């Protein structure tokens, strides 16, 4: 699916790049200015090529399967680094994008699927798939900030990608840790964690607050400015943004209450032994989380 999307949107752009290189022997972005007269076609190709990699809803079908089938470290690298390449490409071509002609159409599309992709997270029973779909929902904020083309667009699109690159790997590392302990990612089976490991439950709660962009985390300010820039473009976005906040709270409370706070009558000695066996792995996750928390506060 990723190969199909990339070939559809990126192949004409690649042909244009090689045409410029064969004529001018350089890949410098400054040399694109003579071709800027074709702004509509050129901007569309660039924008949708990088939206595949972000990914944006409608171009996202490869992401949940890639996350679910990948091991934990693969999901961490994909969520923390590789998914940000699309945003970096949009930032590099920021001054070449001329999306004014269909800016309102793109904004309405993004706002609708910002809420819809968050609603999809509420129907997920697999913890890893829920985190993957939440990545799709949050990364839609990046092109919304970019198409606003304000003074703060570049700065806060970078902030959004940085903080998503921190919180999403944290959640995937917790998914891998609890899968080692319980051999399952189903939320209905992951219960009673606070009885077995209060310290791990404490880390889950902090991860929940960081994912929700609650103060005093620095991600809170990036989300606030995302709301400000969106409302600045159109005040009709306020109901969508409020609904997005409520739905995000719902699915995050869902996984937190299922894993940490809900009691489980099937706890046994084998479950306790499994947690004791993975304690060294738990320590590595704890110090990684502590480092990411300090970096985010800085």
C-alpha positions in Angstrom: 0.0 0.0 0.0 2.8 2.4 0.9 4.6 1.5 -2.4 1.4 2.2 -4.4 0.8 5.6 -2.8 4.4 6.6 -3.1 4.5 5.6 -6.8 1.3 7.6 -7.5 2.3 10.8 -5.8 6.1 10.7 -5.8 7.0 9.4 -9.3 6.1 12.7 -11.2 8.1 14.6 -8.5 11.1 12.4 -8.9 10.9 12.8 -12.7 10.9 16.6 -12.2 13.9 16.4 -9.9 15.9 14.3 -12.3 15.0 16.6 -15.2 16.3 19.6 -13.2 19.5 17.6 -12.3 20.1 16.6 -15.9 19.7 20.3 -17.0 21.4 22.1 -14.1 23.4 19.3 -12.4 22.2 20.2 -8.9 19.4 19.2 -6.5 19.4 22.6 -4.8 15.9 23.7 -3.8 16.7 27.3 -5.0 16.7 26.0 -8.5 13.0 25.1 -8.2 12.1 28.8 -8.5 12.0 28.8 -12.4 9.4 26.0 -12.1 7.3 27.9 -9.6 4.9 29.1 -12.3 3.4 25.6 -12.2 2.6 26.1 -8.5 -0.7 24.3 -8.3 0.5 21.0 -9.8 3.9 21.3 -8.2 2.5 22.1 -4.8 0.0 19.2 -5.0 2.7 16.7 -5.9 5.0 17.8 -3.1 2.3 18.0 -0.5 0.6 14.6 -1.1 4.0 12.9 -1.5 5.1 13.8 2.0 1.6 13.3 3.4 1.9 9.6 2.6 4.9 9.3 5.0 3.4 11.4 7.8 0.8 9.7 7.3 -2.5 11.5 6.7 -5.9 9.7 7.0 -6.7 8.1 3.7 -3.1 7.5 3.0 -2.5 5.7 6.3 -3.5 2.1 5.6 0.0 0.8 5.7 0.8 2.2 9.2 -1.4 0.1 11.6 -0.3 -3.2 9.9 3.4 -2.1 9.9 3.2 -1.2 13.7 1.3 -4.4 14.7 3.6 -6.7 12.7 6.9 -5.0 13.7 8.8 -5.8 16.9 8.9 -3.2 19.6 12.1 -1.6 18.6 10.9 -1.4 15.0 7.7 0.4 16.1 9.8 2.8 18.2 12.1 3.7 15.3 9.1 4.0 12.9 7.1 6.3 15.3 10.0 8.3 16.6 12.1 8.9 13.5 10.7 7.6 10.2 7.2 9.1 10.4 8.8 12.5 10.9 10.5 12.4 7.5 7.2 13.5 5.8 7.0 16.5 8.1 10.6 17.4 7.5 10.0 17.2 3.7 7.0 19.6 4.1 9.1 22.0 6.1 11.9 21.9 3.5 9.4 22.7 0.7 7.4 25.1 2.9 8.1 28.2 0.7 7.3 26.3 -2.5 3.8 25.3 -1.4 1.0 27.3 -2.9 -2.1 25.7 -1.5 -4.3 28.8 -1.3 -6.6 27.6 -4.1 -7.8 24.6 -2.1 -6.7 25.5 1.4 -10.3 25.5 2.8 -11.0 22.1 1.3 -7.8 20.7 2.8 -8.6 22.2 6.2 -12.1 20.8 6.3 -10.8 17.4 5.3 -8.1 17.4 8.0 -10.5 18.7 10.7 -13.1 16.0 9.9 -10.7 13.1 9.9 -8.9 14.5 12.9 -12.1 13.7 14.9 -12.9 10.5 12.9 -9.4 8.9 13.3 -9.7 9.6 17.0 -13.1 7.9 17.1 -11.5 4.9 15.4 -9.1 4.6 18.4 -12.1 4.2 20.7 -13.0 0.9 18.9 -9.6 -0.7 19.2 -9.1 -3.6 21.6 -5.5 -4.2 20.7 -3.2 -1.8 22.7 -0.6 -1.6 20.0 -3.1 -0.9 17.2 -4.7 1.8 19.4 -1.3 3.6 19.7 -0.8 3.3 16.0 -4.1 4.9 15.1 -3.5 7.6 17.7 -0.3 8.5 15.8 -2.5 8.9 12.6 -4.8 11.2 14.6 -2.1 13.4 16.0 0.0 13.7 12.9 -2.9 15.3 11.1 -2.1 18.4 13.2 1.2 18.9 11.3 -0.1 19.7 7.8 -2.9 21.8 9.4 -0.3 24.0 11.0 1.8 24.2 7.8 -1.1 25.2 5.5 -1.9 28.1 7.9 1.4 29.7 6.6 1.7 32.0 9.6 4.8 33.2 11.4 4.6 30.4 13.9 3.9 27.6 11.4 7.4 26.4 11.1 8.2 26.6 14.8 5.2 24.8 16.1 5.1 22.1 13.4 8.6 21.2 14.5 7.4 21.2 18.2 4.5 18.9 17.3 6.8 16.4 15.6 9.4 16.5 18.3 6.9 15.8 21.1 5.0 13.2 19.1 8.4 11.6 18.5 8.9 11.3 22.3 5.4 10.3 23.5 4.7 7.7 20.8 7.9 5.7 21.4 7.2 5.8 25.1 3.8 4.1 24.5 5.2 1.6 22.2 7.9 0.7 24.7 5.3 0.2 27.3 3.3 -2.0 24.9 6.4 -4.2 24.4 7.1 -4.3 28.1 3.6 -5.4 29.1 3.5 -7.9 26.2 6.6 -9.6 27.6 4.9 -9.9 30.9 1.4 -11.0 29.9 1.9 -12.3 26.3 -1.1 -10.3 25.1 -1.9 -6.9 23.8 -5.7 -7.2 24.3 -7.0 -4.5 26.7 -9.6 -6.8 28.1 -6.8 -9.1 29.4 -4.4 -6.5 30.6 -5.8 -5.8 34.0 -4.7 -5.5 37.6 -1.3 -3.9 36.9 -1.4 -1.7 40.0 -1.7 -4.8 42.2 1.4 -6.4 40.7 3.7 -3.5 39.9 2.8 -0.1 41.4 5.9 1.5 40.0 5.1 0.4 36.5 1.6 1.7 37.0 3.1 5.0 38.0 5.0 5.1 34.7 1.8 4.3 32.8 0.0 7.2 34.4 2.8 9.6 33.5 2.8 8.3 30.0 -1.0 8.9 29.9 -0.5 12.6 31.0 2.3 13.1 28.5 0.2 11.6 25.7 -2.7 13.8 26.6 -0.4 16.9 26.5 -1.4 17.9 30.0 0.5 20.7 31.8 3.3 21.0 32.9 4.5 19.0 29.9 6.0 21.1 27.1 3.8 19.2 24.6 0.9 21.1 26.2 2.1 24.4 24.7 2.5 22.9 21.2 -1.1 21.6 21.3 -2.4 25.0 22.5 -0.7 26.8 19.6 -2.0 24.2 17.2 -5.5 25.1 18.4 -4.7 28.9 18.2 -3.5 28.6 14.6 -6.4 26.5 13.5 -9.0 28.9 15.0 -7.1 31.8 13.4 -7.7 30.2 10.0 -11.4 29.6 10.7 -13.5 29.9 13.9 -15.7 27.1 12.6 -12.9 24.7 13.6 -13.8 25.2 17.4 -16.4 22.4 17.6 -14.0 19.9 15.8 -11.1 20.8 18.1 -13.3 20.5 21.3 -14.6 17.1 20.1 -11.1 16.0 19.3 -10.0 16.8 22.9 -12.9 14.9 24.4 -12.4 11.8 22.2 -8.7 11.8 22.9 -9.5 11.8 26.6 -11.9 8.9 26.1 -9.6 6.5 24.4 -6.6 7.4 26.6 -8.7 6.9 29.7 -9.9 3.6 28.2 -6.5 2.0 28.0 -5.3 3.5 31.3 -8.3 2.3 33.3 -8.2 -1.2 31.7 -4.5 -1.8 32.3 -3.9 0.0 35.6 -7.1 0.4 37.6 -9.4 -2.4 36.6 -9.3 -5.5 38.9 -8.6 -8.9 37.5 -9.6 -12.1 39.3 -7.4 -14.3 37.2 -4.1 -13.0 38.7 -2.0 -16.0 39.8 1.5 -16.9 40.8 2.6 -17.5 37.3 1.7 -13.9 36.4 3.7 -12.6 39.4 6.7 -14.7 38.4 6.6 -13.3 34.9 6.8 -9.7 36.2 9.7 -10.6 38.4 11.6 -12.2 35.5 11.3 -9.0 33.3 12.5 -6.6 36.1 15.9 -5.9 34.3 14.0 -5.0 31.2 11.7 -2.8 33.3 14.7 -0.9 34.6 15.9 -0.1 31.1 12.5 1.2 30.2 12.3 3.2 33.4 15.6 5.0 32.8 14.7 5.6 29.1 11.4 7.1 30.2 13.1 9.3 32.8 15.6 10.6 30.2 12.8 11.4 27.7 10.8 13.1 30.5 13.8 15.3 31.4 14.4 16.2 27.7 10.7 17.1 27.2 10.7 19.4 30.3 13.9 21.1 29.1 
